[in-house]
Amino acid sequence: MTSAISIRNLSKRYGKLQVLNDVSIDVPHGSIFGFLGPNGAGKSTTIRILAGLSQATSGSAFVNGVSVDKTGLHRRHLGYVAQEPRFYGWMTGREVMEYSASFYGEVSKQRIADLLDRVGIAAAANRPCQSYSGGMRQRLGIAQALIGKPAVVIMDEPVSALDSIGRAEVLKLMQSLRGETTIFYSTHILEDVQRLSDYVAILNQGKLVKMAPTQALLNSFANGSLRVTLAGAKEAIADQLKLLPGVVHSSLVERLGIVRVYDVQVKEGAMPNVQRSITQFAARQDLILVTNEPTKIELETVFLQLVQTPQVS
């Protein structure tokens, strides 16, 4: 089965400036895929190539199995939402949708009504767009992108210009589309990606530095450390935990009444066995084991580690 988006060895050069360098990405069907990178990493260039607004110097890209080339045939499978969608201010939301629908042949008025309702602006459908808030314009842009029932919707920084309310509304809408279409979006708001995205790709200096399922990426950076919470434990427990096979170091990091929280450093590859040993240890010591999990790590921490690591040419 083909990927929703398949990018192979994509490069883009402007004169002597290498903007993209041999980038390969696969975006699974029905997923929400976060596309990250510092300013100038090549995200916008990649999106412009996928949208048919720019041509790659070399390499290839496919949207729903259709080649991204001069013919533009791939656009039939693609919806696009700009960072700040713009509409004629005098047009109503419904008129914007009807005008956009005219490019897709027969689109029923019911589908337009359903989409306006889906994005939460049905009540404002007959108002001029110039009266819409930023969040409403963004949601109208998403409705517009969905008219042709695309296999893929590309969103360029969809919430960067919105206030907290508008951002929450758009993120909720994006989440509701999971499995119905594929969402490929760029953003600088890493907490949104961590909460929303199934997969993530990180660009830096035009190169792909990491691509993985979001949770797997986080787990890979948290590997080697456990957060263990025990109720009824004494201070000496940290020393006893150090004696368990596979444990490198153990230290008390927090006291909460009768509860103690420990950071347990684990040898590479020993995590499952150490977790099992800790469970058995707690039972032998008649302690209540509250948590015994890999230390949680934020995507921002992972992102900074990846993009601040010197790139090998």
C-alpha positions as CSV (number, residue, x, y, z in Angstrom):
1,M,0.0,0.0,0.0
2,T,1.4,3.4,-1.0
3,S,2.0,6.1,1.6
4,A,-0.2,9.2,1.7
5,I,2.9,11.2,1.0
6,S,6.2,9.7,-0.2
7,I,9.3,11.8,-0.6
8,R,12.4,10.3,-2.0
9,N,15.9,12.0,-2.1
10,L,14.3,15.4,-2.5
11,S,16.8,18.3,-3.0
12,K,16.3,21.9,-3.8
13,R,19.0,24.4,-4.6
14,Y,18.7,28.2,-5.3
15,G,22.0,29.0,-7.0
16,K,24.7,27.9,-4.6
17,L,22.3,27.7,-1.7
18,Q,21.3,24.1,-0.8
19,V,17.8,24.5,0.9
20,L,16.9,20.8,0.9
21,N,19.5,18.0,0.8
22,D,18.4,14.4,0.0
23,V,15.3,14.3,2.1
24,S,13.2,11.1,2.2
25,I,9.9,11.0,4.2
26,D,6.9,8.6,4.3
27,V,3.6,9.7,5.7
28,P,1.1,6.9,6.6
29,H,-2.5,7.2,5.4
30,G,-4.9,8.6,8.0
31,S,-2.1,9.9,10.3
32,I,-1.5,13.3,11.7
33,F,2.1,14.1,10.9
34,G,4.1,16.9,12.5
35,F,6.8,18.5,10.4
36,L,9.4,20.4,12.5
37,G,12.5,22.4,12.1
38,P,14.2,25.7,13.0
39,N,13.6,28.7,10.8
40,G,15.3,28.1,7.5
41,A,15.4,24.3,7.9
42,G,13.5,23.7,4.6
43,K,10.0,23.1,5.9
44,S,8.3,25.7,3.8
45,T,10.3,24.7,0.7
46,T,9.1,21.1,1.1
47,I,5.5,22.2,1.5
48,R,5.7,24.5,-1.5
49,I,7.1,21.5,-3.6
50,L,4.3,19.2,-2.4
51,A,1.7,21.9,-3.1
52,G,3.0,22.3,-6.7
53,L,4.2,25.9,-6.1
54,S,7.8,25.1,-6.6
55,Q,9.9,22.4,-8.3
56,A,12.6,20.3,-6.8
57,T,16.1,20.3,-8.2
58,S,16.2,16.5,-7.9
59,G,14.4,13.7,-6.2
60,S,10.7,12.8,-6.3
61,A,7.5,13.2,-4.3
62,F,4.1,11.4,-4.5
63,V,0.8,12.3,-3.0
64,N,-1.5,9.3,-2.7
65,G,0.6,7.5,-5.3
66,V,0.5,10.3,-7.8
67,S,3.7,12.0,-8.9
68,V,4.2,15.6,-7.9
69,D,5.2,17.1,-11.3
70,K,4.4,19.9,-13.8
71,T,1.1,18.3,-14.7
72,G,-0.3,19.1,-11.3
73,L,-2.5,15.9,-11.3
74,H,-1.5,15.2,-7.7
75,R,-3.5,18.3,-6.6
76,R,-6.7,16.3,-7.1
77,H,-5.7,14.4,-4.0
78,L,-4.5,17.4,-2.0
79,G,-6.1,20.1,0.2
80,Y,-3.9,23.0,1.3
81,V,-4.4,25.4,4.2
82,A,-2.1,28.5,4.3
83,Q,-0.7,29.9,7.5
84,E,-3.2,32.8,7.3
85,P,-5.9,32.0,4.8
86,R,-7.2,35.0,2.9
87,F,-10.6,35.6,1.4
88,Y,-12.4,38.4,-0.3
89,G,-13.7,40.3,2.7
90,W,-17.1,41.0,1.2
91,M,-17.8,37.3,0.5
92,T,-19.7,35.3,3.1
93,G,-18.3,32.0,4.4
94,R,-20.9,30.2,2.4
95,E,-20.0,32.1,-0.8
96,V,-16.3,31.3,-0.3
97,M,-17.3,27.6,-0.1
98,E,-19.6,27.7,-3.1
99,Y,-16.9,29.5,-5.2
100,S,-14.3,26.9,-4.2
101,A,-16.7,24.1,-4.9
102,S,-17.1,25.3,-8.5
103,F,-13.6,24.0,-9.2
104,Y,-14.5,20.5,-8.2
105,G,-17.5,19.9,-10.5
106,E,-20.6,18.8,-8.7
107,V,-20.5,19.6,-5.0
108,S,-23.9,19.5,-3.3
109,K,-25.1,22.4,-1.1
110,Q,-25.6,19.8,1.6
111,R,-21.9,19.0,1.6
112,I,-21.0,22.7,1.9
113,A,-23.5,23.0,4.8
114,D,-22.1,19.9,6.4
115,L,-18.5,21.2,6.2
116,L,-19.5,24.6,7.6
117,D,-21.1,22.8,10.4
118,R,-18.1,20.5,10.8
119,V,-15.7,23.4,11.3
120,G,-18.1,25.2,13.6
121,I,-19.0,28.3,11.6
122,A,-22.4,27.4,10.3
123,A,-24.0,30.1,12.4
124,A,-21.7,32.7,10.8
125,A,-21.9,31.3,7.2
126,N,-23.9,34.2,5.9
127,R,-21.7,36.9,7.4
128,P,-18.9,38.6,5.4
129,C,-15.5,37.0,6.0
130,Q,-14.1,40.4,7.1
131,S,-16.1,40.0,10.3
132,Y,-14.5,36.6,11.1
133,S,-11.9,36.2,13.8
134,G,-8.5,34.6,13.0
135,G,-9.6,31.2,14.3
136,M,-12.8,31.4,12.2
137,R,-10.8,32.2,9.0
138,Q,-8.5,29.3,9.7
139,R,-11.4,26.9,10.2
140,L,-13.0,28.2,7.0
141,G,-9.7,27.5,5.3
142,I,-9.8,24.0,6.5
143,A,-13.4,23.5,5.3
144,Q,-12.3,24.9,1.9
145,A,-9.4,22.4,1.8
146,L,-11.8,19.5,2.5
147,I,-14.3,20.3,-0.3
148,G,-12.8,17.8,-2.7
149,K,-12.5,15.0,-0.2
150,P,-8.7,15.0,-0.4
151,A,-6.6,12.1,0.7
152,V,-4.1,14.6,2.1
153,V,-4.4,18.0,3.7
154,I,-1.3,20.1,4.1
155,M,-1.3,22.8,6.7
156,D,1.4,25.4,6.9
157,E,1.7,26.7,10.5
158,P,-2.0,26.4,11.1
159,V,-2.2,27.9,14.6
160,S,0.9,30.2,14.8
161,A,-1.2,33.4,14.2
162,L,-4.0,32.5,16.5
163,D,-4.8,33.3,20.2
164,S,-5.3,30.5,22.7
165,I,-9.0,30.1,22.0
166,G,-8.6,30.0,18.2
167,R,-5.6,27.6,18.6
168,A,-7.6,25.2,20.7
169,E,-10.5,25.3,18.2
170,V,-8.3,24.5,15.3
171,L,-6.4,21.7,17.1
172,K,-9.7,20.1,18.1
173,L,-10.8,20.2,14.5
174,M,-7.5,18.7,13.3
175,Q,-7.8,15.9,15.9
176,S,-11.4,15.1,14.7
177,L,-10.0,14.5,11.2
178,R,-7.6,11.7,12.3
179,G,-8.3,8.6,10.2
180,E,-10.6,10.5,7.8
181,T,-7.8,12.2,5.9
182,T,-4.0,12.5,6.3
183,I,-2.8,15.8,7.9
184,F,0.7,16.9,7.2
185,Y,1.5,20.1,9.0
186,S,4.4,22.3,10.0
187,T,4.5,24.2,13.3
188,H,6.9,25.7,15.9
189,I,4.6,24.8,18.8
190,L,6.1,21.6,20.0
191,E,3.6,20.9,22.7
192,D,0.9,20.7,20.1
193,V,2.9,18.1,18.1
194,Q,3.5,16.0,21.2
195,R,-0.2,16.0,22.1
196,L,-1.6,15.7,18.6
197,S,0.7,14.0,16.1
198,D,1.1,10.3,15.4
199,Y,4.4,10.8,13.6
200,V,7.0,13.5,13.5
201,A,9.9,14.5,11.1
202,I,12.5,17.0,12.1
203,L,14.6,18.9,9.5
204,N,17.7,20.9,10.2
205,Q,19.8,22.8,7.7
206,G,17.9,21.1,4.8
207,K,18.5,17.6,6.1
208,L,16.2,15.1,7.7
209,V,17.6,14.4,11.2
210,K,14.8,12.3,12.6
211,M,11.6,10.6,11.5
212,A,9.6,8.4,13.9
213,P,6.3,7.7,15.6
214,T,6.1,10.5,18.2
215,Q,5.8,8.3,21.2
216,A,8.6,6.0,20.0
217,L,10.9,9.1,19.5
218,L,10.2,10.3,23.1
219,N,10.7,6.8,24.5
220,S,14.1,6.5,22.7
221,F,15.4,9.6,24.4
222,A,14.0,8.6,27.8
223,N,15.6,5.2,27.5
224,G,17.8,4.4,30.5
225,S,15.9,6.2,33.2
226,L,12.9,5.1,35.3
227,R,10.7,7.2,37.6
228,V,9.8,4.9,40.5
229,T,7.3,6.0,43.2
230,L,6.9,4.0,46.3
231,A,4.5,4.5,49.3
232,G,5.8,3.5,52.7
233,A,9.5,3.5,51.6
234,K,12.4,4.6,53.8
235,E,15.4,6.6,52.8
236,A,17.6,3.5,52.5
237,I,15.5,2.1,49.7
238,A,17.6,4.0,47.1
239,D,20.6,2.1,48.1
240,Q,18.7,-1.2,47.9
241,L,17.4,-0.3,44.4
242,K,21.0,0.1,43.3
243,L,21.7,-3.6,44.1
244,L,19.1,-4.8,41.6
245,P,20.5,-6.4,38.4
246,G,20.7,-3.9,35.6
247,V,20.5,-0.8,37.8
248,V,23.4,1.7,37.3
249,H,22.3,4.3,39.9
250,S,19.4,5.2,42.1
251,S,18.6,8.4,43.9
252,L,15.8,9.9,45.9
253,V,14.4,12.9,44.1
254,E,11.2,13.8,45.9
255,R,9.4,13.3,49.2
256,L,5.6,13.5,49.5
257,G,4.5,12.5,52.9
258,I,4.9,8.7,53.1
259,V,5.6,8.6,49.3
260,R,9.1,8.6,47.9
261,V,10.0,9.2,44.3
262,Y,13.3,7.7,42.9
263,D,15.2,8.2,39.7
264,V,16.6,4.9,38.7
265,Q,19.3,4.8,35.9
266,V,19.2,1.5,33.9
267,K,21.8,-0.3,31.7
268,E,21.0,-0.2,28.0
269,G,18.5,-2.9,27.0
270,A,17.7,-3.8,30.7
271,M,14.6,-1.7,31.1
272,P,11.9,-4.5,31.0
273,N,13.9,-6.7,33.4
274,V,14.6,-3.9,35.8
275,Q,10.9,-2.9,35.9
276,R,10.0,-6.5,36.7
277,S,12.6,-6.6,39.4
278,I,11.3,-3.4,41.0
279,T,7.8,-4.8,41.0
280,Q,9.0,-7.9,42.8
281,F,11.2,-5.9,45.2
282,A,8.2,-3.7,46.2
283,A,6.1,-6.8,46.9
284,R,8.9,-8.4,49.0
285,Q,9.3,-5.1,51.0
286,D,5.5,-4.8,51.5
287,L,5.6,-1.4,49.7
288,I,2.9,0.1,47.4
289,L,4.3,0.6,43.9
290,V,2.7,3.8,42.5
291,T,4.7,4.3,39.4
292,N,7.4,2.2,37.6
293,E,7.7,3.9,34.2
294,P,10.3,5.3,31.8
295,T,11.0,9.0,32.7
296,K,8.8,11.2,30.6
297,I,10.6,13.6,28.3
298,E,9.2,16.6,26.4
299,L,9.4,16.8,22.7
300,E,11.0,20.3,23.1
301,T,14.0,18.6,24.9
302,V,14.4,16.0,22.1
303,F,14.0,18.6,19.4
304,L,16.7,20.9,20.9
305,Q,19.1,17.9,21.3
306,L,18.6,16.9,17.7
307,V,18.9,20.3,16.0
308,Q,21.8,21.5,18.2
309,T,23.9,18.4,17.4
310,P,26.5,19.4,14.7
311,Q,25.5,18.0,11.3
312,V,28.0,15.9,9.4
313,S,28.4,17.0,5.8
